[in-house]
Amino acid sequence: MPNKIEEDDEIDEPKKRWRPHLRSSARRHLGLALAGLLGLPLAGLIGLMAAVGPDRAMSLMGETMIAIRASFGPEIRERPPAYVHLPDLLVNGSGPSGPVVIKARIVLKTPALMVSRVEAAEPLIMDMMLEFFRELGARDTYGSAGLYRMRSESLRRINLLLGDEIIEQVLITDLLVQ
């Protein structure tokens, strides 16, 4: 009996030598098959974009999404944005030509679901806005470029304060600089 076990062990040993070779070959073939299966759809998409152009290919995707949204009915429609009116800002500052007074009315455009979060943070927003407007000089507020910089910097600071990009737009409805 012991002789048979030893003979079986010797028979299995040559098979073990061949297995690593077969495994690496099988892995190679499996890798090529997966690359072919994944590459064919990608090549088809690239061919579609080349044939109809990228704008038309993307519009085909958009029309499909519109049809899907329409099939779900009114539940998926977006709510209109909400506008949060901040109290008037009145800031005394100093410029190169003397003291500067800035008075502004600011409205924040936000999704309707975020109004309560914006209103809860209103004291922090007002404090930050007062600090920002004190830093401004009279020259920083002149012209459309100055107004644009004020809006974009206010938007950046408020969204940093809230932690997310909750505010979509900062509207300066009235601005008085003296």
C-alpha positions as CSV (number, residue, x, y, z in Angstrom):
1,M,0.0,0.0,0.0
2,P,2.7,2.6,0.8
3,N,4.2,2.0,-2.6
4,K,0.9,3.0,-4.3
5,I,0.7,6.3,-2.5
6,E,4.3,7.1,-3.5
7,E,3.5,6.3,-7.1
8,D,0.4,8.5,-7.1
9,D,2.5,11.4,-5.7
10,E,5.0,10.9,-8.6
11,I,2.1,10.9,-11.1
12,D,0.6,14.2,-9.8
13,E,3.9,16.0,-9.8
14,P,4.2,16.3,-13.6
15,K,0.7,17.7,-13.7
16,K,1.7,20.4,-11.2
17,R,4.5,21.5,-13.5
18,W,2.1,22.1,-16.4
19,R,-0.6,24.0,-14.4
20,P,1.3,27.3,-14.0
21,H,1.8,27.4,-17.7
22,L,-1.8,26.6,-18.4
23,R,-3.0,29.2,-15.9
24,S,-0.9,32.0,-17.3
25,S,-2.1,31.1,-20.8
26,A,-5.7,31.0,-19.7
27,R,-5.4,34.3,-17.9
28,R,-4.0,35.8,-21.0
29,H,-6.9,34.6,-23.1
30,L,-9.4,35.7,-20.5
31,G,-7.8,39.1,-20.4
32,L,-8.0,39.4,-24.2
33,A,-11.6,38.3,-24.2
34,L,-12.6,40.8,-21.6
35,A,-10.8,43.6,-23.4
36,G,-12.6,42.6,-26.6
37,L,-16.0,42.6,-24.8
38,L,-15.4,45.9,-23.2
39,G,-13.7,47.4,-26.2
40,L,-16.5,46.7,-28.7
41,P,-19.2,48.8,-27.1
42,L,-16.7,51.6,-26.6
43,A,-15.7,51.4,-30.2
44,G,-19.4,51.5,-31.2
45,L,-20.0,54.6,-29.2
46,I,-16.9,56.3,-30.7
47,G,-18.2,55.3,-34.2
48,L,-21.6,56.7,-33.4
49,M,-20.2,60.0,-32.3
50,A,-18.0,60.1,-35.4
51,A,-20.9,59.3,-37.7
52,V,-23.5,61.7,-36.3
53,G,-21.3,64.2,-34.5
54,P,-20.9,64.7,-30.7
55,D,-23.8,67.2,-30.4
56,R,-26.3,64.9,-32.1
57,A,-25.1,61.9,-30.1
58,M,-25.5,63.8,-26.8
59,S,-28.9,65.1,-27.9
60,L,-30.1,61.6,-28.5
61,M,-29.1,60.8,-24.9
62,G,-30.9,63.9,-23.7
63,E,-34.1,63.1,-25.5
64,T,-34.1,59.7,-23.9
65,M,-33.8,61.3,-20.4
66,I,-36.6,63.7,-21.2
67,A,-38.8,60.8,-22.1
68,I,-38.0,59.0,-19.0
69,R,-38.7,62.0,-16.8
70,A,-42.0,62.6,-18.6
71,S,-43.1,59.0,-17.9
72,F,-42.7,59.5,-14.2
73,G,-45.1,62.4,-14.1
74,P,-45.0,65.5,-11.9
75,E,-43.1,64.0,-9.0
76,I,-39.8,64.4,-10.8
77,R,-40.2,68.0,-11.9
78,E,-37.9,70.5,-10.2
79,R,-39.3,73.1,-7.9
80,P,-38.7,76.7,-8.7
81,P,-35.9,78.4,-6.9
82,A,-36.6,80.5,-3.7
83,Y,-35.2,83.9,-3.0
84,V,-34.0,84.8,0.5
85,H,-33.9,88.6,1.2
86,L,-31.2,89.6,3.6
87,P,-31.5,92.7,5.7
88,D,-30.0,95.9,4.3
89,L,-26.3,96.3,4.7
90,L,-24.9,99.7,5.8
91,V,-21.1,99.7,6.1
92,N,-18.6,102.5,6.9
93,G,-15.3,102.0,5.3
94,S,-12.3,104.0,4.3
95,G,-10.9,104.6,0.9
96,P,-7.9,106.5,-0.5
97,S,-9.9,109.7,-0.8
98,G,-11.6,109.5,2.6
99,P,-14.4,107.7,4.3
100,V,-16.8,105.5,2.2
101,V,-20.3,104.5,3.0
102,I,-21.8,101.5,1.2
103,K,-25.5,100.6,1.4
104,A,-26.7,97.4,-0.3
105,R,-29.7,95.1,-0.5
106,I,-28.8,91.5,-1.2
107,V,-31.0,88.6,-2.3
108,L,-29.8,85.0,-2.3
109,K,-31.2,82.5,-4.9
110,T,-31.3,79.0,-3.5
111,P,-33.3,75.7,-4.1
112,A,-36.6,75.8,-2.3
113,L,-35.6,72.9,-0.1
114,M,-32.7,74.8,1.3
115,V,-34.5,78.0,2.4
116,S,-34.7,76.9,6.1
117,R,-31.0,76.2,6.2
118,V,-30.1,79.6,4.7
119,E,-32.4,81.4,7.1
120,A,-30.9,79.5,10.0
121,A,-27.4,80.7,9.0
122,E,-28.6,84.3,8.2
123,P,-26.7,85.9,11.2
124,L,-23.5,84.3,10.1
125,I,-24.1,85.3,6.5
126,M,-24.7,88.9,7.6
127,D,-21.6,89.0,9.7
128,M,-19.5,87.7,6.9
129,M,-21.1,90.1,4.4
130,L,-20.4,93.1,6.7
131,E,-16.8,92.1,7.0
132,F,-16.4,91.7,3.2
133,F,-18.1,95.0,2.4
134,R,-15.8,96.8,5.0
135,E,-12.8,95.5,3.1
136,L,-14.1,97.1,-0.2
137,G,-13.1,100.5,-1.3
138,A,-15.0,102.9,-3.5
139,R,-12.9,101.8,-6.5
140,D,-13.8,98.1,-6.0
141,T,-17.5,98.8,-6.6
142,Y,-17.3,100.9,-9.8
143,G,-18.7,99.6,-13.0
144,S,-20.1,96.3,-14.1
145,A,-16.7,94.5,-13.4
146,G,-16.8,95.7,-9.8
147,L,-20.3,94.6,-9.3
148,Y,-19.5,91.2,-10.9
149,R,-16.5,90.8,-8.5
150,M,-18.7,91.7,-5.5
151,R,-21.3,89.1,-6.5
152,S,-18.9,86.3,-7.3
153,E,-16.8,86.8,-4.1
154,S,-20.0,87.0,-2.0
155,L,-21.2,83.8,-3.6
156,R,-17.9,82.1,-2.9
157,R,-17.8,83.2,0.7
158,I,-21.4,82.3,1.5
159,N,-21.0,78.8,0.1
160,L,-17.8,78.3,2.0
161,L,-19.6,79.5,5.1
162,L,-22.5,77.1,4.6
163,G,-20.3,74.2,3.7
164,D,-22.0,73.3,0.4
165,E,-22.9,75.0,-2.8
166,I,-26.4,75.9,-1.6
167,I,-26.6,79.4,-2.9
168,E,-26.9,79.5,-6.7
169,Q,-26.7,83.2,-7.2
170,V,-26.2,86.4,-5.2
171,L,-28.3,89.3,-6.4
172,I,-27.4,92.9,-5.4
173,T,-30.7,94.7,-6.0
174,D,-29.6,98.1,-4.6
175,L,-26.1,99.5,-4.2
176,L,-25.2,103.0,-3.0
177,V,-21.6,104.0,-2.6
178,Q,-20.8,107.5,-1.2
